[in-house]
Amino acid sequence: MANRHGLIAGATGTGKTVTLQVLAENFSMLGVPVFMADVKGDLSGISRPGGQSPKVQERVRLMKLTGFSPEACPVTFWDVFGKRGHPIRGTISEMGPVMLARLLQLNEVQSGVLNIIFRVADENGLLLLDLKDLRAMCQYVAENTAAFTAKYGNLSSASIGAIQRGLLQLESQGADKFFSEPALNFDDLLQTDTSGKGVVNILAAEQLMQSPRIYGTVLLWMLSELFERLPEVGDVAKPKFVFFFDEAHLLFNDIPPVLLEKIEQVVRLVRSKGVGVYFVTQNPRDLPDNVLGQLGNRVQHALRAFTPRDQKAVQAAAETFRANPKLDTASGLMQLGLGEALISMLDEKGEPQAVERALILPPRSQIGPISDLERQQLMATSIVAGVYDQTVDRESAYERLSANHGATPGATAEGPSKPGFLESIFGSGSSSLPTSPKRGRAPDSLVDTMAKSAVRSIGSTVGRELIRGILGSLLGGGRRR
């Protein structure tokens, strides 16, 4: 039932991080790969044996644990900025217009224009891989609004300008390091080591957390890509993958209704792919009700009630559990000590068990971070060492548009006007873009034929690359050939 999702909640300093570490350890020992973001920089210790600190030994004696021994987990470190882990990258096309609109903080009209820009690129086989590709597409569409308005609707130059300004702001925040290739192969997250332990994938998020909207969007992108790529497996003996979404409130802050609806849909459906999603946050009220209602496994650490509003929040959290006649849940929430929690898991029938007050097991791995030298040593010997180190800049929209303008997009030419992009690359007879009618018809060029194929041949490799999924990202990893 671990793929029925879960919640880890509690006030700051009540033990959520240790709970997260213990859960990740046990999933790993069961052979289940795990992903989690390290927002405070102290989860790397899971890669080293621990269990020797006085507090851990005291908890072992208190809980009368027999056979408790130090044990490490296999770990792969990741980092969007490529400093404290292997670079983790995605493309503009994989991110899709829905999530990118949130990242750029676009309004409804601007989001509609961004969708049109993606549509033009998709229909004409122009790959959007990095920020300069999207900037080039924005500039090209702005220069040819008359040609596209009749087919797609009004294209406001102000909206395109807002998108371009947003892209510049993203670049200043380091997003150009994320939007590049080689993009993450999600199979690399679903690994086990030679002893059968699931690999714990740790995303270094200390720097990423300085841009909370980027943090939430990157994790949502990863979850949506897993949903799109993994096959349906139904109910399995154990999950194929467990995804911990720490600081989950950052995902839902100021989220537009259309994106919230899609997130709810992904959370509801991804369990059939064998993926368990665990949201980690301070208070259950940080999550929308439609998401919270899908989280069957719950670990609730202490909550503090200093105001009437806090007291209502405690009562609301207590009411989400299946009642236990022997336990006053609301009072218990405020009396829990460090490393204690109210717990309710799903039984073998998928029904919530009555809430119980419990102690959290001590971790077998090290509590706290490892040294930078140890991290570098683990990175040098990891299963993906050398795979993502060097960026690749293959031909995409920017290069295609630059070549057919004869210069960088936006450069002006003196003298007679050059043939427009529509005529020069897609040919006057192409039906994929709006053009003025011409007399006669020249034979299709190779590029003309490719453009038509991209639109018509849905079953082909190119066609599959242009189909977008539930969150607007490309389906099925078609970019990998």
Number of C-alpha atoms within 10 A of each C-alpha: 22 23 27 24 26 25 24 27 28 22 15 14 11 21 20 27 22 19 22 19 23 19 18 27 26 16 22 25 20 14 20 23 26 27 22 22 24 21 19 14 17 18 24 26 21 27 24 19 17 20 20 15 10 9 10 18 15 13 17 18 10 10 13 10 13 8 7 13 13 14 17 18 22 23 27 26 25 22 21 25 20 17 11 19 20 24 24 24 24 22 21 22 24 27 26 22 24 20 20 24 23 18 19 21 18 18 13 11 13 22 22 18 25 24 19 21 23 22 15 18 20 22 18 22 21 23 24 27 25 23 23 20 22 24 21 22 22 20 19 18 22 19 13 14 16 14 15 19 15 11 11 16 13 15 23 15 17 11 19 21 15 17 24 19 14 17 21 17 13 17 16 10 14 15 19 18 19 22 24 22 20 20 20 17 14 14 10 13 19 18 23 20 15 8 9 13 20 28 29 28 24 22 26 27 21 17 16 22 17 11 14 16 19 22 24 22 18 22 20 19 21 18 19 24 22 21 25 21 17 17 13 13 13 12 14 14 10 16 23 22 26 25 23 23 23 23 19 21 20 20 23 16 13 11 13 15 9 10 16 17 14 16 21 16 15 20 22 17 14 24 25 20 22 26 26 24 24 25 22 24 23 21 23 23 15 18 20 13 11 15 18 18 12 16 22 23 24 23 24 29 32 27 25 16 15 8 9 9 9 14 16 13 19 24 15 14 19 21 12 14 21 15 16 12 9 9 13 12 24 18 13 19 24 15 15 19 14 14 20 22 29 22 20 23 22 19 12 8 7 12 14 16 17 16 25 20 18 15 17 22 17 23 27 23 24 24 23 16 17 17 11 10 9 14 19 15 11 18 20 13 11 15 15 15 14 12 12 18 13 10 14 11 12 12 13 16 23 23 20 18 21 15 14 18 21 12 13 14 20 12 9 11 11 6 6 6 8 13 11 13 16 19 16 14 21 23 23 21 22 20 13 18 20 17 15 10 9 9 7 8 11 10 10 15 14 11 16 21 14 17 24 19 18 23 18 14 13 14 10 11 14 20 18 18 23 26 16 18 17 17 26 21 25 24 21 19 16 15 16 9 5
